[in-house]
Each structure stands twice: as C-alpha cells, then as structure tokens.
C-alpha cells in the first residue's frame, strides 16, 4: 500500500473492499462476472475497450515506483541480446557475434563506472537502465551490481519463454505488454543513451531516439554508438546525408566510441551540437 492510501478522506479504502470481496457469500449472483469489482476483474480489464486504461497503467506503475525510489536520471544501454560474454564466445552462432563479445565487457565496465557515480547521488542520478534481457543488457545490469548499486530492467513479454537477467535490481524489474510505453520509459529519464551492436530491436530504439532529437521532440542528450566498424558496415550514414534524406548536421547527433572510458569522457564533456 502506498503512502497515498493513508491520506485522510471519508470514503472506505479500495483495498478494504478488495479484501472483503474474497469472503463474499457464495450465491449465483456473486459468482456471476458482472458482480466482480471492476478493478479486480481481469476479464473486464483485458477487454478491447480498456486498452487506453491499460496504456495508462503501464505508464503509471513504473513511473510511480521510480519516483518513490527517488530516481531522477538514467543512463540507457541498448544492445543485442545475442552478444555473448567473452567466456562464451566459442559458443556464438556466428564468427561476428564471437568477435562482438568484447562489447559485453565494455558494457559491463561502462555500467560499473556510471554506477559508481550514481552511488555518489545515493542512486538518484545516472542509474543504469537496460531492456532486462541477456547479452549487452545482462552486462549492463551485472556491471551495476558489481559496483554495488541498483539498476533498472524494462522487460517485454515475448512469444517465447524469457525472464529478466538475474542482475536487475528486483524492485526495479518491470514487465511490459506495450512496446510504445516501454520505449517511453527508456527515454523519460535518460541523461545519456549508449547503443551497442544489435539487431532489429536495437535499430528500432536507436532510430526512434535520433528521430525524437532530430525533430525537437526530445531534449538533445549524448547518444553513443559502441563499435564504429559495426555501425559503418550496417548503416551507410554518409549516404543518407548525401541523398538529402537527412541533413549533414544530423550526423552530429551521435558519437562513435570503442571503450567505456571514451563513453564516460564524452558524457562528462558533452555539449549539445549546434544545428546547421
């Protein structure tokens, strides 16, 4: 029960009626779905017409919990779920994934360094935030745990069985149905974005972030791409500018880095690029 439930008002509290409903006399009327309290009726809450309410609930729950924990800013870590730890590189499905395993260690170290800083603010600033899964996400949560701090995991329900990695702070491990709301939570508190090599999901998160900054829908923050060789191979950035589909100045919206230390240095010295 939150502190708000204790505020003074003349009405009976909802949690009291929720408890009382568990001891309702068993009759045909009380067994009928119509008799259930609306906020305790999953069949009702999952109706098509209730989608706007479910959107609101997914926005509110993590927001309220992070507010109660005093979290003000985060450092977001996007990256591939399939990138292995170096110790498991020999089991990687491709040679490229095995080579990319070095970024697992860089993600782990970066999270460690940023969490050390976060702890100086008692866990209010620069809290590591990942998608809560394996690969780069696991490395980020692991690094934060090794530094002795907390970290956030924003999981999403997927068709195949999955669970949060074991290094996410349990009280900050969230689960989402709506990708859109999950992506809002990635960016709402973000003071910096790091993007490691990855696939469709990573690309989606990267380009949505860049689009929001490019169009002025989001305050510019550091966007750091780990592994220039990978990114230059999979995306021809200069071709986009030369074609005129983006401006040349849009290439200043992000920076390439190779190491955790380089990323930390840019965050420390970052100033928004002047748009030309």
C-alpha positions as CSV (number, residue, x, y, z in Angstrom):
1,X,0.0,0.0,0.0
2,X,1.4,3.4,-1.0
3,X,1.5,6.4,1.3
4,X,-1.3,8.0,-0.6
5,X,-3.6,5.2,0.5
6,X,-3.2,6.6,4.1
7,X,-4.4,10.1,3.2
8,X,-7.5,11.3,5.1
9,X,-10.8,11.1,3.3
10,X,-14.3,10.0,4.3
11,X,-14.6,7.0,1.9
12,X,-13.9,3.4,2.5
13,X,-10.5,2.4,1.0
14,X,-10.4,0.2,-2.1
15,X,-8.0,-2.3,-0.6
16,X,-10.6,-2.9,2.2
17,X,-13.3,-3.8,-0.3
18,X,-10.8,-5.9,-2.3
19,X,-10.2,-7.9,0.9
20,X,-13.9,-8.1,1.8
21,X,-14.7,-9.4,-1.8
22,X,-12.7,-12.5,-1.1
23,X,-15.2,-13.5,1.6
24,X,-18.5,-12.8,-0.2
25,X,-21.3,-15.4,0.3
26,X,-21.4,-18.0,-2.5
27,X,-24.5,-17.4,-4.5
28,X,-25.4,-17.5,-8.2
29,X,-25.4,-13.7,-8.1
30,X,-21.9,-13.3,-6.5
31,X,-20.5,-16.0,-8.8
32,X,-21.6,-14.0,-11.9
33,X,-18.8,-12.0,-13.7
34,X,-20.9,-8.9,-13.5
35,X,-20.7,-8.8,-9.7
36,X,-16.9,-8.6,-9.6
37,X,-15.3,-5.3,-8.6
38,X,-14.2,-3.7,-11.8
39,X,-10.6,-3.2,-10.7
40,X,-10.4,-6.9,-9.7
41,X,-12.0,-8.3,-12.8
42,X,-9.3,-9.4,-15.3
43,X,-11.8,-10.3,-18.0
44,X,-13.1,-6.7,-17.8
45,X,-9.6,-5.1,-17.7
46,X,-8.5,-7.1,-20.7
47,X,-11.4,-6.1,-22.9
48,X,-10.6,-4.3,-26.2
49,X,-12.3,-1.1,-25.0
50,X,-10.0,-0.9,-21.9
51,X,-6.8,-0.6,-24.0
52,X,-6.4,3.1,-23.1
53,X,-6.7,2.2,-19.4
54,X,-4.0,-0.5,-19.8
55,X,-1.8,2.1,-21.5
56,X,-2.2,4.4,-18.6
57,X,-1.5,1.6,-16.1
58,X,1.8,0.6,-17.8
59,X,2.9,4.2,-17.9
60,X,2.0,4.9,-14.3
61,X,3.3,1.8,-12.5
62,X,7.0,2.1,-13.3
63,X,6.7,5.9,-13.1
64,X,5.4,5.8,-9.6
65,X,7.8,3.2,-8.4
66,X,10.8,5.0,-9.8
67,X,9.5,8.3,-8.3
68,X,9.2,6.6,-4.9
69,X,12.8,5.3,-5.2
70,X,13.9,8.9,-6.0
71,X,15.4,8.1,-9.4
72,X,15.8,11.3,-11.4
73,X,18.0,10.4,-14.3
74,X,19.1,7.2,-16.0
75,X,21.8,6.0,-18.4
76,X,20.2,3.8,-21.0
77,X,22.0,0.8,-22.5
78,X,20.6,-0.6,-25.8
79,X,22.3,-3.6,-27.5
80,X,22.0,-7.1,-28.8
81,X,20.6,-9.9,-26.7
82,X,22.7,-12.4,-28.7
83,X,26.1,-10.9,-27.9
84,X,27.8,-13.4,-25.6
85,X,30.1,-12.9,-22.7
86,X,33.8,-13.4,-23.8
87,X,33.9,-16.7,-21.9
88,X,31.0,-18.0,-24.1
89,X,32.3,-16.6,-27.4
90,X,33.2,-20.0,-28.7
91,X,29.5,-21.0,-28.5
92,X,28.4,-18.0,-30.6
93,X,26.3,-18.8,-33.6
94,X,28.5,-16.7,-35.9
95,X,32.1,-15.6,-36.1
96,X,30.9,-11.9,-36.0
97,X,29.0,-12.5,-32.7
98,X,32.0,-14.1,-31.2
99,X,34.1,-11.0,-32.2
100,X,31.5,-8.7,-30.8
101,X,31.7,-10.3,-27.4
102,X,34.4,-7.7,-26.5
103,X,31.5,-5.2,-26.2
104,X,30.0,-7.3,-23.4
105,X,33.0,-6.5,-21.3
106,X,32.8,-2.8,-22.3
107,X,29.2,-2.6,-21.4
108,X,29.9,-4.2,-18.1
109,X,32.7,-1.8,-17.3
110,X,30.7,1.2,-18.5
111,X,27.8,0.3,-16.2
112,X,30.3,-0.2,-13.4
113,X,31.8,3.3,-13.9
114,X,28.4,5.0,-14.2
115,X,27.0,3.2,-11.2
116,X,30.0,4.4,-9.1
117,X,28.9,7.9,-10.0
118,X,25.3,7.1,-9.3
119,X,26.0,6.0,-5.8
120,X,27.5,9.4,-5.1
121,X,24.0,10.8,-5.6
122,X,22.5,8.0,-3.4
123,X,21.1,6.3,-6.5
124,X,19.2,9.3,-7.8
125,X,21.2,10.1,-10.9
126,X,22.8,8.1,-13.7
127,X,21.0,4.8,-12.8
128,X,21.7,2.1,-15.4
129,X,18.6,1.2,-17.4
130,X,18.5,-1.8,-19.8
131,X,15.9,-3.9,-21.5
132,X,16.5,-6.5,-18.7
133,X,17.4,-9.4,-21.0
134,X,20.6,-11.3,-22.0
135,X,23.6,-10.1,-23.9
136,X,24.5,-6.4,-23.6
137,X,21.6,-5.9,-21.3
138,X,22.8,-8.5,-18.9
139,X,26.3,-7.0,-19.0
140,X,24.9,-3.6,-18.0
141,X,22.9,-4.9,-15.1
142,X,25.9,-7.0,-14.0
143,X,28.3,-4.1,-14.0
144,X,25.9,-2.0,-11.9
145,X,25.5,-4.9,-9.4
146,X,29.3,-5.3,-9.2
147,X,29.6,-1.6,-8.4
148,X,27.2,-2.1,-5.5
149,X,24.4,-0.1,-7.0
150,X,20.9,-0.5,-8.4
151,X,19.8,-0.9,-12.0
152,X,16.6,-1.0,-13.9
153,X,15.3,-3.7,-16.3
154,X,12.5,-2.9,-18.7
155,X,11.4,-6.3,-20.0
156,X,8.7,-7.0,-22.6
157,X,6.5,-10.1,-22.8
158,X,7.7,-12.1,-25.8
159,X,6.1,-15.2,-27.5
160,X,9.0,-17.4,-26.4
161,X,9.8,-18.0,-22.8
162,X,12.0,-15.4,-21.3
163,X,12.8,-13.9,-17.9
164,X,14.8,-10.9,-16.6
165,X,18.5,-11.5,-16.3
166,X,19.5,-12.2,-12.6
167,X,21.4,-8.9,-12.2
168,X,18.4,-6.5,-12.5
169,X,17.5,-5.0,-9.1
170,X,14.3,-6.9,-8.3
171,X,12.3,-3.9,-7.1
172,X,13.2,-2.2,-10.4
173,X,12.4,-5.1,-12.7
174,X,9.4,-4.2,-14.8
175,X,7.4,-6.1,-17.4
176,X,5.5,-4.5,-20.4
177,X,2.9,-5.5,-22.8
178,X,3.1,-2.4,-24.9
179,X,6.4,-1.6,-26.8
180,X,5.4,2.0,-27.1
181,X,5.1,2.6,-23.3
182,X,8.3,0.6,-22.7
183,X,10.2,2.9,-25.1
184,X,8.8,6.0,-23.4
185,X,10.2,4.8,-20.1
186,X,13.6,4.2,-21.7
187,X,13.7,7.9,-22.6
188,X,11.7,9.8,-20.0
189,X,14.6,10.0,-17.5
190,X,17.5,9.4,-19.9
191,X,20.6,11.6,-19.4
192,X,22.6,9.6,-21.9
193,X,22.0,6.7,-24.4
194,X,24.5,4.1,-25.3
195,X,23.9,1.8,-28.2
196,X,25.9,-1.4,-28.7
197,X,25.8,-3.6,-31.7
198,X,22.5,-5.3,-32.1
199,X,19.6,-6.3,-34.4
200,X,16.1,-5.1,-35.2
201,X,15.2,-4.1,-31.6
202,X,18.4,-2.1,-31.1
203,X,18.0,-0.4,-34.5
204,X,14.4,0.5,-33.6
205,X,15.5,2.0,-30.3
206,X,18.4,3.9,-31.9
207,X,16.4,5.4,-34.7
208,X,13.5,6.4,-32.6
209,X,15.8,8.2,-30.2
210,X,17.6,10.0,-33.1
211,X,14.3,10.9,-34.7
212,X,12.9,12.4,-31.5
213,X,16.1,14.5,-31.0
214,X,16.3,15.5,-34.7
215,X,12.7,16.7,-34.7
216,X,13.0,18.6,-31.5
217,X,10.6,16.3,-29.7
218,X,13.3,15.4,-27.2
219,X,16.0,17.4,-25.5
220,X,19.4,16.6,-27.0
221,X,21.4,14.2,-24.9
222,X,24.6,12.2,-25.6
223,X,23.9,9.2,-28.0
224,X,27.0,7.0,-28.0
225,X,27.4,4.2,-30.5
226,X,29.9,1.5,-29.5
227,X,31.8,-0.1,-32.3
228,X,32.2,2.1,-35.3
229,X,33.3,-0.7,-37.6
230,X,30.0,-2.5,-37.0
231,X,27.8,0.6,-37.4
232,X,29.5,1.8,-40.5
233,X,29.1,-1.6,-42.1
234,X,25.4,-2.0,-41.4
235,X,24.4,1.6,-42.0
236,X,25.8,4.0,-44.6
237,X,25.3,7.2,-42.7
238,X,27.1,9.4,-45.2
239,X,24.9,8.1,-48.0
240,X,21.8,9.3,-46.1
241,X,23.2,12.8,-45.8
242,X,24.4,12.8,-49.5
243,X,21.0,11.7,-50.6
244,X,19.4,14.6,-48.7
245,X,17.1,12.3,-46.6
246,X,18.9,13.7,-43.5
247,X,20.9,16.8,-43.0
248,X,24.7,16.7,-42.7
249,X,24.3,18.2,-39.3
250,X,22.2,15.2,-38.2
251,X,25.4,13.1,-38.2
252,X,26.4,15.2,-35.2
253,X,23.5,13.8,-33.1
254,X,25.6,10.8,-32.2
255,X,29.2,9.8,-31.5
256,X,31.2,6.6,-32.0
257,X,33.2,5.1,-29.1
258,X,35.1,1.9,-28.6
259,X,35.6,1.8,-24.9
260,X,33.7,2.5,-21.7
261,X,36.3,5.2,-20.8
262,X,35.7,7.0,-24.0
263,X,32.0,7.0,-23.4
264,X,32.3,8.3,-19.9
265,X,34.6,11.1,-21.1
266,X,32.1,12.2,-23.7
267,X,29.3,12.2,-21.2
268,X,31.4,14.3,-18.8
269,X,32.3,16.9,-21.5
270,X,29.2,16.8,-23.6
271,X,27.5,19.9,-25.0
272,X,24.6,19.8,-27.5
273,X,25.8,20.2,-31.1
274,X,24.8,23.4,-32.8
275,X,22.4,22.6,-35.6
276,X,23.5,23.9,-39.0
